[in-house]
Amino acid sequence: MQTTQINIHSDVETKNRAQEIFAMLGLDMSTAINIFLRETVQHNDLPFVLSTDVKPKKKSRAEMFGCMRDEYIIADDFDAPLEDFKEYMY
């Protein structure tokens, strides 16, 4: 497949933060941008919803914590009491 080069401008902080996130996912910047481009083409639209709604969408406790029965991960820096999650873990 023939490739082409794309040049983009971004502020330094956004670029650096994005690179850190991509690195945690095992991606480099080029791969991550290519994923975005492919998803855009596949959906014939942006692969996410743009909104001017500035009010945060209220989520259920299960959505906020991403818990699924028998599948959960507690981050090292997470300090919420486990009691809060019992109803989602059993």
C-alpha positions in Angstrom: 0.0 0.0 0.0 1.3 3.4 -0.9 1.7 5.9 1.9 1.7 9.6 2.2 2.9 12.1 4.8 0.6 14.3 6.9 1.8 17.3 8.8 -0.3 18.6 11.7 0.1 21.4 14.2 -0.7 20.8 17.9 0.2 22.5 21.1 3.1 20.9 22.9 1.1 19.9 26.0 -1.7 18.1 24.0 0.9 16.3 21.9 2.9 15.2 24.9 -0.1 14.0 26.9 -1.5 12.1 23.9 1.9 10.4 23.4 1.9 9.3 27.0 -1.6 7.8 26.6 -0.7 6.1 23.3 2.5 4.7 24.8 0.4 3.1 27.6 -1.7 1.5 24.9 1.5 0.3 23.0 0.9 2.8 20.2 3.0 5.5 18.6 1.6 8.8 17.3 1.5 7.6 13.7 -0.4 4.4 14.5 -2.9 6.2 16.8 -3.6 8.9 14.1 -4.0 6.1 11.5 -6.5 4.4 13.7 -8.5 7.6 13.9 -8.4 8.1 10.1 -9.4 4.5 9.4 -12.3 4.7 11.9 -13.4 8.0 10.2 -13.5 6.3 6.8 -15.2 3.1 8.1 -18.0 5.2 9.8 -18.0 7.8 7.1 -18.1 10.2 10.0 -16.1 11.1 13.1 -15.7 8.0 15.3 -17.0 10.0 18.3 -19.8 12.5 19.0 -19.1 16.2 19.1 -21.3 18.2 21.4 -21.7 21.7 22.6 -23.4 20.4 25.7 -21.1 21.6 28.5 -23.1 19.9 31.3 -21.5 16.6 32.3 -23.7 13.6 31.5 -24.8 12.0 34.7 -23.6 8.4 34.8 -24.7 5.5 36.9 -22.3 4.2 39.6 -21.6 1.1 37.4 -20.7 3.3 34.4 -18.5 5.6 36.5 -16.5 2.7 37.9 -16.6 0.6 34.8 -17.3 -2.5 36.8 -18.6 -5.7 35.4 -19.5 -8.7 37.4 -16.5 -10.9 38.1 -14.3 -8.5 36.1 -12.7 -5.4 37.8 -9.4 -3.8 38.1 -8.5 -1.4 40.9 -5.9 1.2 39.9 -2.9 1.6 42.2 -3.8 5.3 42.8 -7.5 4.5 43.5 -8.5 5.2 47.1 -12.3 4.7 47.2 -13.5 2.3 49.8 -14.3 -1.2 48.4 -17.6 -1.1 50.2 -18.8 1.4 47.5 -18.3 -1.4 44.8 -19.7 -4.4 46.5 -23.1 -4.2 44.8 -21.3 -4.3 41.4 -18.9 -7.1 42.2 -21.3 -9.8 43.4 
